[in-house]
Amino acid sequence: MKKRIAALLVSACLLLASGCASEAGPSSLPSDSSAAVSDSAPSETPEAGTPSPSPTPAATPAPAMENVEVSALPESLTAFFNQFSGFFKSPSYSPEGNYGKEYNAQSASDGTSNILASILAEGSCVVFSEYPGVMPEQHWGGGDPVGWSYSGAYAIYDGPTVDWIARNIFNVTEDDLAALIQQGEDEQWFLRQEEADGSYTYYVPIGGIGDTFKAQEFFWAQSDGTHYRLAYHQYSTVADPSDRSQWTLEGTYYTEMEDKVLEGKHYWSMHLHTAEIPEDAQQPVEGGYSGGIDTGTWQGAYQEFVMSQQFLQEGDSRGYGDLKVISFGLYHMNEDDVPELIIYNGFNGRDLRQNYIFTYHNGQVVYCGNTLAEAYGIEGYPGLFSTVTMTGAYLEAEYVETYRDVTYLNFSSVVDNQVKTQRVSIIGGTIEAGERVIIYTTEDEALYAASQGTAEKYQTMTMAELESQGWDALEALLE
């Protein structure tokens, strides 16, 4: 993955250095709140098939990229980006409602996403009034001329305007543009229509436009004055964006953008957007993580993995809940010298409540698997000793008088970088004492010995506690 990121960055830098079908932009930008960075865009429509401006070779080597404060990013950049990140969908349509965030201008038609579908969506990923051309028309009175809309409502977009945005704002090549149009028609996302006067439009079925309830927060930025490399967190803000405590982290993403000058006007342009975060895009965290740590040790590797929130990209398909209730702990789950990193996913439902187990192996943080977490409300035990208490009412009738109280002790350990779980039945006692009847046995002597010992409690810390107390406080809980 690191090699692929590096390749993307090198290719993008080469593309950007060549001007990327634009005139060279200035080294500073006015801080207005619109996507078009300077004067208002002209109202005339670009002619159909108008090619992108010819590349202008750089006269001198491009300036070096340097770290910049995210608080100093132009407001016009964040306005463009909030619109894009809030409404961009990859894939364009998902029956399950699950959308990624992958976009690469150098392979816009690779099947990962369809940027035309996001431009032509009910909630477009751009604000049309910021660009030269014609504003779209929405028709809500029924009479859908194509019949693709379940509501009867549809929108008509000026074709040359949409194509100009695709070519110049999202850097789509002519070959990719043709492929995206064909895919959109095949999937019935939109339809390119030739008009009698020789012009063309895009028809789009619509049903209703709602608020995305999303917020973006940049935590890292680099720029040479024209090109930008940015990393950010995206949150779901639910219905009340003003209540920061209710925000839920949806993902962490990386993007490459450009301040492009077209016919004397500044526009923000997108080259790359991905969930693959480069190694140098690090997040400073008060009291805990500031980048540049030694990841060649389990301590440093775990610290970077947690504090840069890389763990949100790992785990099983259930994913993580609200960041503020996710907790972290260290626990020795096998006989080596490296403790395992245990991350509680923050869900309250018993079937969703999981501990994700990670270990440090061959210089990397490795995902081992998951176990039940504090099953049935028994607090204080990690997945290593997850307990389930049952009374006779839940047992078959013939056992009711014999076994009034049965506790199953699930014990887990890490074997060959995988979580291995066994179950022990305890009869007539608590977790700490009582006769134990082994239901399943294992040939692993260490696992068997662990199952016979006292179920040890372990302590955890939330992200807020790590940020305020520092990473050393978590490691101290091992002592």
N, C-alpha and C positions, 0 to 999 in steps of 0.2 A: 504493500500500500504506500510506504514511504517513497519507493522508487516512482510509483505512478504520480504521486503528488509532485515530486521533484520534476518529473517530465512535463506535467501540466504547467508548472510555474515557468520552466525554461521556455516552453512553447509560447506561453502567454506573454512573457517578457519580450521575446523576439517579435511577436505580433504587435505589441504595444510600441516597441521602439521604432517600428516601421511607420508609425502614424495611424495604423489600423483604420484605413479609409477615411482619415480625417486630417484637418489642418492642425498644426502644432498648437496646443493650448497654452495659456499663460501659467505662471507658477503660483498664482493666488486667485482665489475665487471670491466674488461678493457673497455675503451671507444673507441671502433672501430665502424665502420658504417655498419656492417653486422649483419644479424639476428643470425647467429651462432657466439657466442660471442668470441670463442678462435680460435684454429687452423682450417684450411680449412677441410671440411668434407671429409671422404673417398669416393671413387668412387664406391665401391662395392654395389650391390643391396641387400637390406634385403630379407631374404627368405620369401616366401609367408606364411602367417599365423603366423609369428614370434610374440610371445606375447610381451607385454610391459614389461620393467624391473620390477622385483618384488619390492614391497614397502619396504623401509628400515625404521623401526620404529625410531622415534626421541629418542636419548639417553637422552636428557635434554629438559625441556620446551622451546618452541619456544620463541625467543626474542620478546619483545613488539613492536608493530607498532608505529612508531614515524613520525611526520611531517618532510618532506624533501623539500628543495627548488627545484622547477621544473627545474631551470637552471642547477642543478647538476645531473639530470637524465642522465644515460648513452646514448651515441649516438646510440649504437646498439639497445637499447630499442625503442627509437623514430623512428629509421629506420624500425624496424619490425612493429611498431604500425602504422606508416603512410601507409605502404603497406596494412595492414589489414583493417584499417578504410577507406581507399580510395576505396577498391575493394570489401569488404564484403557486401553482399546483403541479406536482410531479409525482405520478403521472397526471395527465390532464383531468382524467375522470377515474374514480375508484369506487366500485360497488360497495366496498367495505368502509369507505370514507377515510382510508389511510393514504396520506400524501407525503411524498418525500420532498427534497429540496434541491435535487441535482439539476444543474444547467451548465453546459459547456458550449460556448459559441463556436468552437472549432469542430464540434460534432453535434450540432443542434438537432439533427434528425436521426440520432442513434437509437431512438426508441425509448430513451430514459424520460424525456419530457417533450412537450410540444409547446414552444413559447408562443406560437400564434394563437393556440387555444387559450392561453392565459391572457393574451392581449385582448382577445375577442370575448372574454368571459363576461357574465353579468356584472361581477365585480372585477374590473380590469386591473391588471398589475401595473398599469400606467395611468396617468391623468391626461386624457387626450387634448385638453385645452392648452397644454404646454408645448404642443408641437404644431408645425405647419400642416395645414390640411383642413379637412371637414370633420365636424363633430358627428358622432354616431346618432342614429335616431331609434328610439324605442317605441314599439307599437303594442299597446296593452288591450286594445278593443276587440281582439279576436280576429278571425279571418286569416289565419296563418297561411301564407301562400305556398309553403312547402309541405307543411303537415308534420314536422318533426317535434313541435312543441306540445307537450302534454297540457299546457295551460292555454294554448292559443296565442301566447305573447311571443314576440320575436324582436330582434334588433337588426338594423341595417348599418353596416360600416362601410365607409368609403375605402375602396380597395387600395389605391395608391397611398393613402394616408397610413393604412395599417402596414403595408409593405415597407414604407419609408421608416417607420418605427422599428420594424423587425431588422432591416438592414443596418440602420445607423445607431439605434439605441441598444440593440441586442446582438449586433455584428453577425447576423445570419448570412451565409453565402447564398448565391443564386441557386446552386444545386440543392442545398438544404432547404431553402424556401419552397422550391417546387415539391420536395418530398413531404414537407410539413403540410402543404395545402392538400396533397393527395391523401395523406393520413387523416386529416380533419374531415374530408369528405367521406372517406371510407368508414370512419367511426361515427359519422353524423354529428360531429361536434360543431361544424360550420360548413358553409357551402359557398364557393366562389361563383358569382353569377355575372355573366356577360350582359351588358345593357345594349339597347338598340343603337345608342349614339357612339358605341365603341368603348365606353367606360366600363368599369366593373366594380362590383360591390361584394361584401361578405354578408351572408345571411347567418344569423345565430339564433337558435331557439332559447328562450329565457322563461323563468318562472317566478323570480322574485329576488331582490337583493337585500342581504342582511349584513349587519356589522360583523367583522371578523373577531372582535374582542381579543386582539393580540397586541403585544408590545415588544419592541426590540431594544436591547441595550448592548452597545459596543463595549468591548473590554480591551481591545488591542487594535492598533492601527499603524500602518507605515505608508509613507508617501514620498514621491520625488517632486511633488508640486503639481503633477498632472495625473499620475497613476496612483491608485490606492489599493492596498491590501488590508482587509478588515476581518475581524472575528467578532462574533456577537452571540448573545443568548436571545432566544425567542420564548416569550411567555404567553400563555393563555390568561387573559385578565378577567374572565367570566363576564358578568353583566356590569360590574362596578370597577372600572379601571383605576379609580382613585384609591381603592383599598389594596395597598401593596401586599398585605398579608395573605390575600386570596389568590395571588398570581401563582400559576403552576408552570414550571419550566418544561417546555416542549422539546427543546433541542438546542445544540450549539453548532454554529455554522461559520463558514469562511467564504469570503467573496473577493473578487478582483474587479475594480471599476476604473473608469477613466473620465477625466474632464475633457470632453471632445468638443472641438470648435467646428461648426458647420455654417458656412456662409456668414461668418462673423459672429455667431451666437454660440453660447456655451450650453452643452447638454451633458447630463450624466449618462454614461454608457456602461453596460454590463458585459463582462467577458466570461466570468466563471463564478459559480455558486455551488457549494458542496458541503456535505457533512463531514468530509475528511479534513481534519484540522492539521495544518503544517506544524512541525515540531517547534518552530520559533514563535508561533502565535500563542503566547502564554498569558495567563491571567494573574495579575497581582492580587493577593488577598491579604488584608490587614491581619497582622499577628501570625500568619501561617505560611504563606507561599508567595515568593516574589520572583520565581524563575531562577534558572542557573544553578539548581541544586544537583547534587550527585545522584543520578538515577542508576548508578552502578551498584547500589546497595538496595536491599529490600526496603529499608527505611525511606530512602529518597524516591524509589520507584513508586511505592504506595502513596507517598505524600503528593507527588506530581499527579498521579492517577486520580486521587480524590479531589485535591484542591483546584485542579484545572477542569474538573468535572468530566473527565474522559469516561468515567464509569457509566455515565448516562447513555453512552453508545454501546455498552456491553450488558450482558445478562440474558435472560430468556425472553420469550415472546410476550410475557405479561408486562414487562417494562417496569418503570418506577412511578411512584405517586408524587405527591407534593414534596418539593425539595425541602421544605422546612421541617418535615417529620421523618425524613430519611435519616438513619443513624448508622454509625460506623464503629466497628470494634476490631480488635486484634485477638486472636486465639490460636493456641497451638493445637492443631487437629491431627497431627501425626508426629513421628519421632525425630524429625529433622530439626535444624536450628532456626528455621524460618517460620514465624507465625503466619497464619492465614488471615487475610483481610476479609471480614464479614460485613456485608452491607445489607441492612434491613430496608426493604423497598418502600415502606411507608403506607401500604394498603391496610385497611381495617378488616376487610372481609376475610374469613378464615381460609377460604380456598385460594385467595389471592396473596395472602400474607406470606412472603418468602424472604429467606436470607440467601443472598447471592455470595458464593464463596470464590475468592481469588487467592492465588499463591504467587510467589516469586520464583521463576524457574528460568535458567539460562539467560539471565539479564533482563527478563520481561515479566510484566504482570500477566498472569494466565488465568482465564476464567475456568473454574472447575465444575460448576454446576450450582444447583440450588437445593435447599431443604426447607421444610416447614419452619415457620418462625413463631415462637410463643403460641403454639397451637392451643386453640380453645381458651385463650385468655390467660394461660399460665405464664406469668411474666418472669423475666430475668434469665431465661435459658436460651442459648443460641440454638441453631439447627443441630449442633452436636448432641444436645440433649433436649429434644422437643417432646413434650409430654402430652398425653391425651388421657383424661380421666373419664371413666364410664361407670354408671351405676347399673344395677340389675335390670332396671326398666328397659335398658337398651340391649340386653342380652337375650338369647333364646330362653324360653320358659324353663327348660330343664336345668338351666344353670343358675337361676335366680337365687335359690336358697344357698347354693354352694359358694358362689362368687358374688358377694354383695358389692364389692368395690374392686375394680380391676384397673390398673394403670399400665398403659403401654409406653415404654421408653424407647424412642427412636434415637439411635446413636449413629453418628456419621464421622467419617474421617476422610482424609485425602490420600488416595492411592494412585500413583502414576498420573497425577494432575487431574484426577476425577474424584468427585464426591461419591463415597461408597456408604450406603446406609443399611443398617440392620435394625431389627426390632426385638426388644426384650419385654416379656410380660412379667409384671410385679404383682404378686398376690398377697393380700393381707398386710400391706404396709404402705408407707409413703415412699417418695422418691429417695429419701436419704436412708431408709432402712426397710427391711422386709425381705422375705424369701423371693427369689427371682427364678422364674421358669423360662428357659430360653426357647423361644419359638423357632427362630432361625439362627444358625450358627455360622461361623466363618473360619476358614483355615488361617486367616491372618491373626496371629497371636496378639499383636498390639491392639487390634480392633476389639478382640474378645476381652482383653484386659480392661480396655476403656469402658466397655459395657458393664463391667462388674464394679467399677469405682463409683464414688459419689458424684452425682450430677453437679458440676461446678457452674456457678453463676459467672457471667462476665459482664463488663461494663461497656457502655457505648457513649458516643458523643454525636450531637447533631452538627450540621454544617455551621450553624451560627456559633456554636460553642467552639468549634475548631477555629473559626475566623477570629474569635475574641481571645481564646486561650492559647492558640498556637498548636502546631502538630505535636510538639514534645509532650503535651498534656495527654494525648491519646496513647503514645508509646509508654508513658508512665503508668497507665492502667494495667500494663502487662506485668509490672513488678509486684 
